Amino acid sequence: MAASRLPPVTLTLKQFLRRQQVLQLYRRILKVIHQVPTKADQHYLKEWAREEFKRNKDATDEDAIRMMITQGNMQLQELERTLQLANS
């Protein structure tokens, strides 16, 4: 019995670009988390980020997605500031 396959989802250009923004934000967050000094804190932050992105992966409302990207960028900046203060 062959597995049923869903037809591929075609994204609009706007959706494609928004998806790229989300993926870029996720990669930047993971990169900054690698600068956290303790492995336990790194693990906690990676799990937190993974769960947040997973929880919102089915969001479709454009305004909500933009708001989540903005909040994610603000949280990333806060983490970067915290790490800079800790290293100074």
C-alpha positions as CSV (number, residue, x, y, z in Angstrom):
1,M,0.0,0.0,0.0
2,A,1.6,3.3,-1.1
3,A,1.7,6.2,1.3
4,S,-0.7,9.0,0.4
5,R,1.1,12.2,-0.5
6,L,-0.3,15.6,-0.1
7,P,0.1,17.9,-3.1
8,P,3.0,20.3,-2.7
9,V,2.0,23.6,-1.2
10,T,2.7,26.6,-3.4
11,L,3.6,29.7,-1.5
12,T,3.0,33.2,-2.8
13,L,6.1,35.4,-3.1
14,K,5.1,37.3,0.0
15,Q,4.7,34.0,2.0
16,F,8.0,32.8,0.7
17,L,9.8,35.9,1.8
18,R,8.1,35.9,5.2
19,R,9.1,32.2,5.6
20,Q,12.7,33.2,4.8
21,Q,12.6,35.9,7.5
22,V,11.3,33.4,10.0
23,L,14.1,30.9,9.2
24,Q,16.7,33.6,9.3
25,L,15.5,34.7,12.7
26,Y,15.6,31.1,14.0
27,R,19.2,30.6,12.7
28,R,20.3,33.9,14.3
29,I,18.7,32.9,17.6
30,L,20.5,29.6,17.6
31,K,23.8,31.2,16.7
32,V,23.6,33.6,19.6
33,I,22.5,30.8,21.9
34,H,25.9,29.1,21.1
35,Q,27.6,32.1,22.8
36,V,25.8,31.4,26.1
37,P,28.5,30.2,28.5
38,T,26.8,27.3,30.2
39,K,25.6,24.2,28.4
40,A,22.5,23.9,30.6
41,D,21.5,27.4,29.7
42,Q,22.2,26.8,26.1
43,H,20.0,23.7,26.2
44,Y,17.2,25.5,28.0
45,L,17.2,28.4,25.4
46,K,17.4,26.0,22.4
47,E,14.4,24.1,23.7
48,W,12.5,27.4,24.4
49,A,13.2,28.7,20.9
50,R,12.3,25.3,19.3
51,E,9.0,25.2,21.2
52,E,8.1,28.8,20.3
53,F,8.7,28.3,16.6
54,K,6.9,24.9,16.7
55,R,3.9,26.4,18.5
56,N,3.5,29.1,15.9
57,K,4.4,27.1,12.8
58,D,0.8,26.9,11.5
59,A,0.2,30.7,11.8
60,T,-1.3,32.2,8.7
61,D,-2.4,35.7,9.7
62,E,0.1,38.1,8.1
63,D,-0.2,40.7,10.9
64,A,0.3,38.1,13.6
65,I,3.4,36.7,11.8
66,R,4.9,40.1,11.4
67,M,4.3,40.8,15.1
68,M,5.9,37.5,16.1
69,I,8.9,38.3,14.0
70,T,9.2,41.7,15.6
71,Q,8.9,40.1,19.1
72,G,11.5,37.5,18.2
73,N,13.9,40.2,17.0
74,M,13.4,42.1,20.2
75,Q,14.0,39.0,22.3
76,L,17.1,38.2,20.3
77,Q,18.4,41.8,20.8
78,E,17.8,41.4,24.6
79,L,19.7,38.2,24.7
80,E,22.6,39.8,22.8
81,R,22.7,42.7,25.2
82,T,22.6,40.4,28.2
83,L,25.5,38.4,26.8
84,Q,27.5,41.6,26.1
85,L,27.0,42.8,29.7
86,A,28.0,39.4,31.0
87,N,31.2,39.4,29.0
88,S,32.2,43.0,30.0
